[in-house]
């Protein structure tokens, strides 16, 4: 087994000279840069530095990829006849509809269902089995495909649990009823270096490498050796990527990521059990093909409905102004202000709105006495108005009063809870498949 370990480590190291892996890292960089551009557009500066985000994700992705690669080796899961050449086109087609559908659970579930349908058609109409597309679908090892989907999502659940809340971006969101509330956009991306197995049929005289135990592999390959032949496995370096996107409106980013991670882990374990059981009882593959996309979609729909139905965590309505985020290494952070604080008085004078708060802060020269409540108890701090140097003076910018106040808050290191009627916000729109199809057809017609 020590020889197997040496081969595994050597192959895993080869991933880092694989151009595909660094292409995935580049895609992760572009995703974080997109998030940073949205932060700059709303708040006038980048809240989460891109380089720091990429390095953190890279480290976690390498650790996660190593663990999953070891599990894939232990199970003996081969990529042969797993349908990757079907999955990627389906995933890219789903990406055109909505970016969140770029996920193996959706594309893999669709391909698994197509494989089951192809087997049914081939059984009823044997002459169609010679069709290349149909034959390729029939050869797909559905249990192995479901195991791969389950393992990748189980790894995603672990990564979300430990880092899903990190780098969360503050947003002002307009709810369906018209109220603007504060929240956080949780977006994380991880490049994964992986090793995978490929299986071929060879004669015993042609076999090279290390002999494996009799119980291995646990996931049986769809290829069966003929008389006088044996199976030979090869470890190859591959690369993949995982992503997570969510909203925290009625909960903190940490609470939301923990909840999402636990639900995704339950889904992954259930799918893994179905995949392994379908080897002994093939009809379970039908349930697994349905569970992969529908179970994942149910998690998202239920989580979003729960998040929007509950009382928003960062909504106006109480006296004073609330703080939903304090930026690191800022005047507000050095003064000791914290997320969840509610400021009621500035220099002893009560404040009733954002405009009122910033007007009173502006009237002070350098030091500002802020009084309010923290967890129901009174507190007071002294704020030094020294601001971020890279942030321009809001009074010198051709912007509205609301945006100027927003920039003033950022200069102090504060993201305040938005007013209910704020003119600065984003909206979440549900994907509409029929509208998307109509737009595409209309574009083609023109």
C-alpha positions as CSV (number, residue, x, y, z in Angstrom):
1,X,0.0,0.0,0.0
2,X,3.0,2.3,0.5
3,X,3.7,2.1,-3.2
4,X,0.1,3.1,-4.0
5,X,0.4,6.1,-1.7
6,X,3.6,7.1,-3.4
7,X,2.0,6.9,-6.9
8,X,-1.0,8.8,-5.6
9,X,1.0,11.7,-4.1
10,X,3.2,11.9,-7.2
11,X,0.1,12.1,-9.5
12,X,-1.6,14.6,-7.3
13,X,1.5,16.8,-7.5
14,X,1.4,16.7,-11.3
15,X,-2.0,18.5,-11.2
16,X,-0.1,21.7,-10.4
17,X,1.6,21.7,-13.8
18,X,-1.7,20.9,-15.6
19,X,-2.8,24.0,-17.6
20,X,-6.4,23.1,-17.0
21,X,-6.0,23.5,-13.3
22,X,-4.6,27.0,-13.7
23,X,-7.4,27.8,-16.1
24,X,-9.8,27.0,-13.3
25,X,-7.8,29.2,-11.0
26,X,-8.1,32.0,-13.6
27,X,-11.9,31.5,-13.8
28,X,-12.1,31.7,-10.0
29,X,-10.1,35.0,-10.2
30,X,-12.5,36.4,-12.7
31,X,-15.5,35.4,-10.5
32,X,-14.0,37.2,-7.5
33,X,-13.1,40.2,-9.6
34,X,-16.8,40.4,-10.7
35,X,-17.9,40.4,-7.1
36,X,-15.3,43.2,-6.3
37,X,-16.6,45.3,-9.2
38,X,-20.2,45.0,-7.8
39,X,-18.9,46.1,-4.4
40,X,-17.1,49.1,-6.0
41,X,-20.2,50.0,-8.0
42,X,-22.4,50.0,-4.9
43,X,-20.1,51.3,-2.1
44,X,-17.4,53.1,-4.0
45,X,-14.6,50.7,-3.0
46,X,-13.7,47.0,-2.9
47,X,-14.8,45.4,0.4
48,X,-13.1,42.1,-0.1
49,X,-9.6,42.2,-1.9
50,X,-9.5,39.9,-4.9
51,X,-6.0,38.5,-4.3
52,X,-6.8,37.5,-0.7
53,X,-10.0,35.8,-1.8
54,X,-8.2,33.8,-4.5
55,X,-5.4,32.7,-2.2
56,X,-7.8,31.6,0.5
57,X,-10.0,29.6,-2.0
58,X,-6.9,28.1,-3.5
59,X,-5.6,26.8,-0.2
60,X,-9.0,25.3,0.8
61,X,-9.5,23.9,-2.7
62,X,-6.1,22.1,-2.6
63,X,-6.9,20.5,0.8
64,X,-10.4,19.5,-0.3
65,X,-9.2,18.1,-3.6
66,X,-6.6,16.0,-1.9
67,X,-9.2,14.4,0.4
68,X,-11.7,13.7,-2.4
69,X,-9.0,12.2,-4.6
70,X,-8.1,9.8,-1.7
71,X,-11.7,8.8,-1.4
72,X,-12.1,8.3,-5.1
73,X,-9.0,6.1,-5.1
74,X,-10.4,4.1,-2.1
75,X,-13.7,3.5,-3.8
76,X,-12.0,2.7,-7.1
77,X,-14.3,5.1,-9.0
78,X,-13.3,5.2,-12.7
79,X,-14.1,8.0,-15.0
80,X,-14.7,5.6,-17.9
81,X,-18.3,5.5,-19.1
82,X,-19.3,8.2,-16.6
83,X,-20.7,10.5,-19.3
84,X,-18.5,13.6,-18.8
85,X,-18.7,14.3,-22.6
86,X,-22.5,14.5,-22.2
87,X,-22.4,16.4,-18.9
88,X,-20.3,19.4,-20.0
89,X,-22.5,20.4,-23.0
90,X,-25.6,20.1,-20.8
91,X,-24.0,22.1,-18.1
92,X,-23.0,24.9,-20.5
93,X,-26.5,24.9,-22.0
94,X,-27.9,25.4,-18.5
95,X,-25.3,28.1,-17.9
96,X,-26.9,30.2,-20.7
97,X,-30.2,30.0,-18.8
98,X,-28.9,30.8,-15.3
99,X,-25.3,30.7,-13.9
100,X,-26.5,28.8,-10.8
101,X,-27.4,25.8,-12.9
102,X,-23.7,25.3,-13.8
103,X,-23.7,22.4,-11.4
104,X,-23.1,18.6,-11.7
105,X,-26.3,17.9,-9.8
106,X,-28.4,19.3,-12.6
107,X,-26.4,18.3,-15.6
108,X,-25.5,14.9,-14.1
109,X,-29.1,14.2,-13.2
110,X,-30.3,15.1,-16.7
111,X,-27.6,12.8,-18.2
112,X,-28.5,10.0,-15.9
113,X,-32.2,10.3,-16.7
114,X,-31.2,10.3,-20.4
115,X,-29.1,7.2,-20.0
116,X,-32.1,5.4,-18.4
117,X,-34.3,6.5,-21.2
118,X,-31.7,5.3,-23.8
119,X,-31.6,1.9,-22.1
120,X,-35.4,1.6,-22.3
121,X,-35.5,2.6,-26.0
122,X,-32.7,0.2,-26.8
123,X,-34.6,-2.6,-25.1
124,X,-37.8,-1.9,-27.0
125,X,-36.1,-1.0,-30.3
126,X,-32.9,-3.0,-30.6
127,X,-32.1,-1.7,-34.1
128,X,-31.7,1.8,-32.6
129,X,-28.9,0.6,-30.4
130,X,-26.4,1.1,-33.2
131,X,-27.0,4.9,-33.0
132,X,-23.7,6.4,-31.6
133,X,-25.5,8.9,-29.3
134,X,-27.9,6.3,-27.9
135,X,-25.0,3.7,-27.5
136,X,-22.9,6.3,-25.6
137,X,-25.8,7.0,-23.2
138,X,-26.5,3.3,-22.7
139,X,-22.8,2.7,-21.6
140,X,-22.9,5.3,-18.9
141,X,-22.3,3.9,-15.4
142,X,-25.1,5.6,-13.5
143,X,-24.1,4.6,-10.0
144,X,-20.6,5.8,-10.6
145,X,-21.9,9.1,-11.9
146,X,-24.2,9.6,-8.9
147,X,-21.3,8.8,-6.5
148,X,-19.1,11.5,-8.2
149,X,-22.0,14.0,-7.9
150,X,-22.5,13.1,-4.2
151,X,-18.8,13.3,-3.3
152,X,-18.3,16.7,-4.9
153,X,-21.3,18.1,-3.1
154,X,-20.2,16.6,0.2
155,X,-16.9,18.4,-0.3
156,X,-18.8,21.6,-1.2
157,X,-20.8,21.2,2.1
158,X,-17.5,21.0,4.1
159,X,-16.0,24.0,2.3
160,X,-19.2,26.0,2.8
161,X,-19.2,25.1,6.5
162,X,-15.7,26.4,7.1
163,X,-15.5,29.3,4.7
164,X,-18.9,30.0,3.1
165,X,-19.3,33.1,5.2
166,X,-15.9,34.6,4.6
167,X,-15.7,37.4,2.1
168,X,-19.4,38.0,2.2
169,X,-20.4,41.2,0.4
170,X,-22.9,43.6,1.9
171,X,-25.9,44.5,-0.3
172,X,-29.0,46.6,-0.2
173,X,-31.8,44.3,-1.6
174,X,-35.3,45.3,-2.7
175,X,-37.8,42.7,-1.6
176,X,-40.9,41.8,-3.7
177,X,-43.1,44.1,-1.5
178,X,-40.9,47.1,-2.3
179,X,-39.0,47.4,1.1
180,X,-35.3,47.8,0.9
181,X,-33.3,45.7,3.5
182,X,-29.7,45.0,4.2
183,X,-28.2,41.7,3.6
184,X,-25.1,39.8,2.5
185,X,-24.3,38.1,-0.8
186,X,-22.3,34.9,-0.1
187,X,-20.2,33.8,-3.0
188,X,-17.3,31.4,-2.8
189,X,-15.4,29.6,-5.5
190,X,-12.8,26.8,-5.1
191,X,-10.4,25.4,-7.7
192,X,-9.9,21.6,-7.1
193,X,-6.8,19.6,-8.0
194,X,-7.9,16.0,-8.3
195,X,-6.7,12.6,-9.3
196,X,-9.0,10.2,-11.1
197,X,-8.9,6.6,-12.3
198,X,-9.2,5.2,-15.8
199,X,-9.7,1.5,-16.4
200,X,-8.7,-0.5,-19.4
201,X,-8.8,-4.2,-20.3
202,X,-5.4,-5.9,-20.8
203,X,-3.8,-9.3,-20.9
204,X,-2.1,-10.5,-17.8
205,X,1.2,-10.4,-19.6
206,X,0.7,-6.8,-20.4
207,X,-0.2,-5.7,-16.9
208,X,2.1,-3.3,-15.1
209,X,1.9,-1.6,-11.7
210,X,0.9,-2.7,-8.3
211,X,-1.6,-5.4,-7.3
212,X,-4.7,-4.2,-5.4
213,X,-6.6,-6.1,-2.6
214,X,-9.4,-8.5,-3.6
215,X,-12.1,-6.3,-2.1
216,X,-11.1,-3.4,-4.3
217,X,-12.7,-1.6,-6.1
218,X,-15.9,-0.9,-4.2
219,X,-17.5,0.8,-7.2
220,X,-17.5,-1.8,-9.9
221,X,-16.7,-0.6,-13.4
222,X,-19.1,-1.0,-16.3
223,X,-16.2,-2.6,-18.4
224,X,-16.0,-6.4,-17.9
225,X,-12.9,-8.3,-18.9
226,X,-13.2,-11.2,-21.4
227,X,-11.8,-14.7,-21.0
228,X,-8.1,-14.5,-20.1
229,X,-8.2,-10.7,-19.6
230,X,-7.9,-8.5,-16.5
231,X,-8.7,-4.9,-15.6
232,X,-5.9,-2.3,-15.2
233,X,-6.3,1.1,-13.6
234,X,-4.3,4.2,-14.1
235,X,-4.2,7.3,-11.9
236,X,-4.4,10.6,-13.9
237,X,-4.3,14.3,-12.8
238,X,-7.5,16.3,-13.5
239,X,-9.0,19.6,-12.3
240,X,-12.4,20.8,-11.4
241,X,-14.1,23.7,-9.6
242,X,-16.8,24.3,-7.1
243,X,-18.9,27.4,-6.4
244,X,-21.4,28.6,-3.8
245,X,-23.9,31.4,-4.0
246,X,-26.5,32.4,-1.4
247,X,-28.1,35.3,0.4
248,X,-28.2,36.1,4.1
249,X,-31.2,38.4,4.9
250,X,-32.8,37.1,8.1
251,X,-29.6,35.5,9.4
252,X,-25.9,36.4,9.7
253,X,-23.5,35.1,7.0
254,X,-22.1,32.5,9.4
255,X,-25.6,31.2,10.4
256,X,-26.7,31.0,6.8
257,X,-23.5,29.2,5.6
258,X,-23.8,26.7,8.5
259,X,-27.4,26.0,7.6
260,X,-26.7,25.6,3.9
261,X,-23.7,23.3,4.6
262,X,-25.7,21.0,6.8
263,X,-28.6,20.7,4.3
264,X,-26.2,20.1,1.5
265,X,-24.4,17.4,3.5
266,X,-27.7,15.6,4.1
267,X,-28.5,15.7,0.4
268,X,-25.0,14.4,-0.5
269,X,-25.2,11.5,2.0
270,X,-28.6,10.5,0.8
271,X,-27.5,10.6,-2.9
272,X,-24.3,8.7,-2.0
273,X,-26.4,6.0,-0.3
274,X,-28.8,5.7,-3.2
275,X,-25.8,5.5,-5.6
276,X,-24.1,2.7,-3.7
277,X,-27.3,0.8,-3.2
278,X,-28.2,1.0,-6.9
279,X,-25.2,-1.2,-7.6
280,X,-27.0,-4.1,-5.8
281,X,-30.5,-3.0,-6.8
282,X,-30.4,-1.2,-10.2
283,X,-34.0,0.2,-10.1
284,X,-32.8,2.6,-7.4
285,X,-30.8,4.4,-10.2
286,X,-34.1,5.9,-11.3
287,X,-34.6,7.5,-7.9
288,X,-31.0,8.6,-7.9
289,X,-31.3,10.3,-11.3
290,X,-34.4,12.2,-10.0
291,X,-32.8,13.0,-6.6
292,X,-29.7,14.6,-8.0
293,X,-31.3,17.6,-9.7
294,X,-34.7,17.8,-7.9
295,X,-33.2,17.4,-4.4
296,X,-30.6,20.1,-5.1
297,X,-33.3,22.5,-6.4
298,X,-35.5,21.8,-3.4
299,X,-32.7,22.8,-1.1
300,X,-32.3,26.1,-2.9
301,X,-36.0,26.9,-3.2
302,X,-36.7,26.0,0.5
303,X,-33.7,27.9,1.7
304,X,-34.6,31.0,-0.2
305,X,-38.2,30.9,0.8
306,X,-37.2,30.5,4.4
307,X,-34.8,33.4,4.2
308,X,-37.3,35.8,2.6
309,X,-40.2,34.8,4.8
310,X,-38.6,35.6,8.1
311,X,-38.1,39.0,9.6
312,X,-35.1,40.8,8.0
313,X,-32.1,41.0,10.2
314,X,-31.0,44.4,8.8
315,X,-34.1,46.5,8.3
316,X,-35.0,50.0,9.3
317,X,-37.9,50.9,11.6
318,X,-36.3,51.4,15.0
319,X,-35.0,54.7,16.3
320,X,-31.5,55.8,15.3
321,X,-29.3,54.0,12.6
322,X,-28.2,50.4,12.7
323,X,-24.8,49.0,11.7
324,X,-24.8,45.9,9.5
325,X,-21.0,45.8,8.9
326,X,-17.8,47.3,10.2
327,X,-14.9,47.3,7.8
328,X,-11.5,46.1,9.0
329,X,-8.8,48.6,9.7
330,X,-11.2,51.5,9.6
331,X,-12.0,54.4,12.0
332,X,-15.2,52.6,13.0
333,X,-13.3,49.4,13.8
334,X,-10.6,51.2,15.8
335,X,-13.4,53.0,17.8
336,X,-14.8,49.6,18.7
337,X,-18.1,49.7,16.8
338,X,-19.6,46.3,15.9
339,X,-22.1,44.7,13.6
340,X,-25.6,44.9,15.2
341,X,-24.9,48.2,17.1
342,X,-27.6,50.9,16.9
343,X,-26.5,54.5,17.1
344,X,-29.0,56.7,18.9
345,X,-27.1,59.9,19.6
346,X,-24.2,61.8,18.0
347,X,-22.4,64.3,20.4
348,X,-25.4,64.0,22.7
349,X,-28.0,64.9,20.0
350,X,-30.5,62.2,18.9
351,X,-30.4,61.0,15.3
352,X,-33.5,59.8,13.3
353,X,-32.2,59.1,9.8
354,X,-29.1,58.5,7.7
355,X,-29.1,62.2,6.6
356,X,-29.4,63.3,10.2
357,X,-26.6,61.0,11.3
358,X,-24.1,62.1,8.6
359,X,-25.0,65.8,9.0
360,X,-24.2,65.7,12.7
361,X,-21.0,63.7,12.1
362,X,-19.9,66.2,9.4
363,X,-20.4,69.1,11.9
364,X,-17.7,67.6,14.2
365,X,-14.1,68.4,13.4
366,X,-12.2,65.2,14.4
367,X,-13.6,63.4,17.3
368,X,-17.3,62.2,17.5
369,X,-19.1,60.8,20.5
370,X,-21.4,58.1,19.5
371,X,-24.0,56.6,21.9
372,X,-26.4,53.8,21.3
373,X,-27.4,50.2,22.2
374,X,-25.5,46.9,21.8
375,X,-27.4,43.8,22.5
376,X,-30.0,45.8,24.4
377,X,-27.4,47.4,26.6
378,X,-26.2,51.1,26.3
379,X,-22.7,51.8,25.0
380,X,-20.6,54.8,23.9
381,X,-17.5,55.2,21.8
382,X,-15.3,58.1,20.5
383,X,-14.8,58.0,16.7
384,X,-11.8,59.6,15.0
385,X,-13.0,60.8,11.6
386,X,-9.8,60.0,9.8
387,X,-11.0,58.2,6.6
388,X,-9.8,55.8,3.9
389,X,-7.3,57.6,1.7
390,X,-8.3,55.8,-1.5
391,X,-11.9,56.8,-0.9
392,X,-12.7,60.3,-2.6
393,X,-14.5,63.0,-0.7
394,X,-18.3,62.4,-1.4
395,X,-18.8,66.2,-1.6
396,X,-16.5,66.3,-4.6
397,X,-18.4,63.7,-6.5
398,X,-21.4,64.2,-8.8
399,X,-23.6,61.8,-7.0
400,X,-27.0,61.9,-5.2
401,X,-27.4,62.7,-1.5
402,X,-28.1,59.1,-0.7
403,X,-25.0,57.8,-2.5
404,X,-22.9,60.6,-1.0
405,X,-24.1,59.5,2.5
406,X,-23.3,55.9,1.6
407,X,-19.7,56.9,0.7
408,X,-19.4,58.9,3.9
409,X,-20.2,55.7,5.8
410,X,-17.6,53.8,3.9
411,X,-15.0,56.4,4.7
412,X,-15.7,55.8,8.3
413,X,-15.7,52.0,7.8
414,X,-19.5,51.7,8.3
415,X,-22.1,49.9,6.2
416,X,-25.4,51.1,7.7
417,X,-28.8,49.4,7.6
418,X,-30.5,51.0,4.6
419,X,-33.7,53.1,4.8
420,X,-36.8,51.2,3.8
421,X,-37.3,53.6,0.8
422,X,-33.6,53.7,-0.2
423,X,-33.0,54.5,-3.9
424,X,-29.8,52.4,-3.9
425,X,-30.5,48.6,-4.1
426,X,-30.3,45.4,-6.2
427,X,-33.2,43.1,-7.0
428,X,-33.3,39.3,-7.3
429,X,-35.3,38.1,-10.3
430,X,-36.4,34.5,-10.7
431,X,-35.3,32.8,-13.8
432,X,-38.1,32.4,-16.4
433,X,-37.4,29.5,-18.8
434,X,-40.3,30.4,-21.2
435,X,-39.3,34.1,-21.3
436,X,-35.7,33.1,-21.9
437,X,-36.8,30.9,-24.8
438,X,-39.0,33.6,-26.3
439,X,-36.1,36.1,-26.2
440,X,-33.8,33.7,-27.9
441,X,-36.3,32.8,-30.6
442,X,-37.1,36.5,-31.1
443,X,-33.4,37.3,-31.4
444,X,-32.9,34.5,-34.0
445,X,-35.9,35.8,-35.9
446,X,-34.5,39.3,-36.2
